[in-house]
Amino acid sequence: MLLSVCVVTYNRAHHLEDLLESISATGLVQKEAIELVILDNGSDETTQSILNSWHKKLKFNLLRNEENDRGFRAYKKLIQAAQGEWVISPGDDDCFMEGGLNVVLSECGKSDENVSLIAFGASTINGEGEKTPIEFSPKKFPSRASFIAKALFESPFWMPATATRRSMINPEEVPWSMTVVDWWLWINAGLKGECRSVSQKIIEYRLHDGQEQRSYMQESWDLDRALSLSQDIQAGAISSFISVATKEELKEIIESISNELSQRDPTFIDKILLAKLCQEIIRKRVELTSMCVRILMEARIDPRFSGLILNSILTAEEYRYALKLVGIKSTNATRIVDLEREITNELSKRRRSEINETITPLEKKFVAILRKARYNPLIRKIFKR
């Protein structure tokens, strides 16, 4: 079997029928050209009734959970049940476009063994099935390193419009995640093979208020991403890749991350993940320490912390680089102690400015009074008693 269409459904009876109709209309399931696997994730009787009805006229593997088992567990269960060489996972509220599945089947069939992922385009519809102007076309990346660098910071593809080679997915490595299993897939695919982009649209992605992902606050997404990718850095595909990658491959990835950092303002979570990634790199490739130190500096991590994070004492050259990053283009200092003092003075100015921006005028007056009081001889004499 070349392709498995894997669907998790939960209480979306009306939309689910639209999806099943779009799959059935291709005739591919009936011809056994593709496999359909559906996990009923604890739905109510209405959804169960529709699935039972469709099961009589369309052959598919039906799995059931007694309760809504969100996130990675549901995806893991589907992958373990699938038999296809490739897997695509539309939402139960999406619809394949006419000819869309045939395009997926054709592209999967002609892909070399080193291709681990194929991203397609998508259009969008609203809750009533009407087209919206939002469309997605997957970006083509010039190299594997540039793709991995991008995927560390943002999700480059849409899950329902992406086919993944099943052998690339180890169910035991699927991380704990509610929201970013797709993100984990992109990075794993980039590390284990080639990612292809096909601009042709294959699916209508439904945008509506009932999407559970819209209920998660940004901090929940950030935390999920931090936990999932940290696990991969320490014991998953990222760690495995670093172990076998050549020095040149790792240098290319570090340089691509540097290019990516020049185009964005890294978040706190970005900095944590970069710190963990750099720690893992130099644990196995100590000769890349200086490059990793610079990456952390470019991520706007205090240069003194950058060295400490990587258990490295900064060189004079690295201090000069740090000074350039904070806006000091030239310096007469040559000794490390003097370079460090210049960094400390500049960062102290920035910290004072930061404090001034966060306190009210009344608080500023109070702070000024306290500072003067510190040096008042009478007050100092009283406190000495």
N, C-alpha and C positions, 0 to 999 in steps of 0.2 A: 504494500500500500504506500503510495507516494505522499498523500496529504491527509492529515486529520484536522477537522474543524472542531475545536473544543470550546464549549459554551458553559458558563456558569449562569444559572438563572435563579432569581428570587423575586417572587410576587410581581412579575411584569407580564401578566398573561396576554394583554392586548399587543404589546410590542413584540413579545416572543413569537406570536403567530406571524407577524410581518417578517421576522428573521427566518423562520422555518419555511415560509412561503418562498422567500428569495433563494433559499438553498434548494428546495424541492424543484423549483422551476428550471434549474440547470440540468436536471436529470442525472447529475454526476453521482449522487448517492445511489440512485436506482441502478446505475450501470456498474456500481462498486468501483468507480474511478477515484472516489474519495471516501473517507470514513467520517461519520458524525458522532461525536461523544458529547453528551449533555449531563451536567451535574445539577440536579434539583436541590438547591441549597436550603432545604427546610421551608419550602413555599407552602402557601395555604391550599385549600382544596381546589380552588379555581384553576390555579396553574397546574396542579397535578392532573386535573381532568383534561386540560388541553394537551399536556404531554402524553397522557394515555391515549387520547384520540389520535394524535399524530403518529404515535408509535404503531398504530394499526395499519397506517398507509405509507409510512416511511421508515426504513430500517435505520436504527441508530442505537448506540450503546447508552442506556439510561442508568445513571448512578443517582443515589439519593443520600442526603444527610438529614437527620432528624431535626437539626437546628441550623440556623444561618451561621456557617463557619467561614468567617470573612478572611480575605487576604490570602496569604501564601498557602495555607492548608488546602483551600479549594483548588488553587492552581496546581499544587503538587499532586493532588488526587487525580486531576485530569491528565496530567503528563504521564503518570504511572499507568493509566488505563489506555492511553493512546497507542496505536500501532503504526501510525504513519511515519515515514522518513522525515516529513516536515509537519509543523504544527502552526495553525493560525487560530487566534482566540478573539473573535468578535464579541462585543457586549450583547446581552440578550435584548437590548433595545435598538441595536443597529440593523442595517439591511445591506446585503451585498447588491452592488449595482449589476445591471444586466451585463453578462459576460465577464464580471469581475473574478469569479472563482476560476473560470477558464484561463484567465491571465495568470493568476497565482499558480495554477497547475502547470502551465507552460513554462513559466520562469523557474519554478522549482525543478522541473524535469531537465532543463538545459544547463543548470548551474553546476560548476565544477565542485569536486569534493571539498575543496578548501573554503567554499562559501558557507558561512554559518548563519547568515541572516539576510533577508531580502525585505526592504521597506518599500511600500507602495504609497500612492497618493490617496486622498480621501476628500469627499465633499461632506457637507453637513445638512442635517434637517432638524426642525424643531419638534416639540412634543406631539404636534399634530401631523407630522410627516411632510411638512412643507419645506422646500429648500431654503437655506440661508446663504448669504454671500460668503461665509467663511469657508475657505478651502485649505487643504494641506498638500504640500508637495515636498517629499523628502530631499534634504540637501545631499549633494554628492561631496564626499570628502577626498582630498588629494592623497591622503595616506592613512594607514591604520593609526599612527601616532596622533594625527590631528583629530581623528574620530574619538579616540579614547580621551584625549584632553577635553574635548567638548562634552562628552558624556559624563565626565566627573562633575561637571557644574550644572548641566541641564539635560533634560530628556529630549533627544534629537528626533524621535519618531513617535508615531501614534500606534499604540498596542493593537487595536483592531485591524490595522492596515499593515501588519508586519508578520511575515512568516519566518519561523525559526527552525533550524535543523534540530531534530529531537535528540540526536546523539550528543549534541553540544550541552544539553541540559541534564545535569546530574540532580535528580530529585532530592538527594540527601544534602545538596549544597544550597537549595533554595532557601534564602534567608528568612528569618522572622520579619514579616512586613505586612502592613495593612494597605499601603498606598504605592510602594515603589518597586514592586516585583518587576515591572517593565524596565525600570531604570537598571536594575541588577542584570536583566537579560541583555540589554544593549552592551554593557561593559564586558560581560562574559563573552558575548559574541565577538566583540572587537578583539579580545585577547586570544580567542581560540580559532579565529579564522577571518575571512574577508566579509565585510558588510556591503551589500549592493543596494543601490537606490534606483527604483523604477518610478518614473513620474506619473504613469498611468493610474487613474483613480479606480479603485476596486470596491469601495464600500461607502455607504452613507452613515456617517457618525451622528448619533442623535444627541442634541443639546437640549436639556430640559431641567427643570427644578428638582426632579426626582432623583438626579444622579447623586449617589452617596458621596462620591469624592468631593462634591461641592460643599459638603457639611464639615469637612475637616479644616481646622484653622491652619494657617501657615506654619505655626510652630510645631504642629503635629507632623506635617510633611517633612519639616527640617529634622525633627528628632528621628523619624522613621528612616530617612535617608542616611543620617549619621550612623544609626545602629546597623543598618543593613550593609552599607558599604564598608564600615569598620570591620565587620565580620569577614567580608570578602578580602580585605587587605591583610588581615591577620591569618586567615586559614582557608581562604577560598581561591578562586581563579586568579585574583590579582597577586596573591602570594606565590602561587604556582608559576605564574608567568615571570615574575621577578627572578625566581630561582633558575629558570632556564634561558632567559633572555640574554642576548649579548650586550656588552657594554654600549655598543653603538645603538642598539634598539632602545635601551633605557635612556641614553642621551637624547635621542630623537623625541621620545615622549616628554622628557623634562623640558626640552626646548619648545615643544608644542604647548605645554602647560604655561610656559612663560609668555608665549604669544597670546594665549587665551586670557591670561591675567591682565595683559595690557589693554584689553577691551572690556573689562568689567570691574566692578567694585566688589571684591569677595566678601561674602557674609561670614559671620562667626562660625557657622557650620562648615563652610568651605575651608576655613583656616584649620579647623580641627582635622578634617579629612586629609588635607595636604600635609599636615604635621605627621599624621599616622603613616601616610604613604611614603614620605621621605624617610621616616624612621625605618620602615621595612626595606626600602631601597638600600640605604647605607649599611643595614645589618648584613646584607649579602654582597653589596658592592661598595666597600668603604672608600674606594677611589673616586666615587661620585659625590662625596660629602660636600665639597665646595659648591657644586651645582645645586644641590638640595638646599644649602644654606641660602643661596641667592633666591631660589624659588620662594622660600618662606618670607624673605625680606620683601620680595615683589608682591606677596600677598598681604603686605602691610602689617606683618608681625614684627614687633619690636626686635631689632637686630640682636640685642643682648639675649632675648628669649630664643631667637633662631639658633644661636650657637648652643644654648643650654638644652633645647629640645633634642638636638642631634648629638649631644655629648661631645661638642667640638669647641675648641678655643678659636675664636675668630682671628684671622690673619689681618695684617695691615691692609692688604688689598681688599679684603672683604669689608673692613671698616670704611674704606674709601668709597666702595660701591654703595654701602648703606648711607653715607653722607649724600651721595648723588640722589638717592631715592627720596631723601627728606628735603631736597632742594639746595643743598650746599655743593655747588659745582666744582669748587677748588678749595684747597686747604694747604697751608704751609706745614702742617703737622706731619711728622714722619714716624714718631714713636707710637706704639699701640696705645699706651696710657694716655697720650695727648689726643689721639683720634677718638678714643672712647669718651674722653671728657667733652669733646665737641658734640658727639652724638647725644650724650646725657644732657648737655646744656640746651640743645635744640629741642629735644623731646620734653624737657622741663618747661620751655616756653609754650609748647603746644598744649601741654597738660594744664598750665595756668589759663590759657585761652579757653580750653574746653570747660574748665570750672566756671570761668566768668560767664560763659554762655548759658550755663545751666542754673545759675542762682539769680534770685530777684535783686533789685536795687537795695531793698531793705536788708536782705541777707548780706550783701556786699558791705554795707555800712557797719553791720554787726561784726563781721569778720575783721574789718579795719580797726574797730575799737579793741577787739581782743588782741590783735597784733601789737597795737600800741601799748596795751596794758601789760603785755609780756615783758616789756623793757622799762616799765615804770619802776624806779628804785623803791618807792614806798610799797608797792604791791609785791615786788620780789622779796622785800624784807618781811612782809606779813606772812607770805607762804613759806619762807624759810623756817619760821617759828613752828 
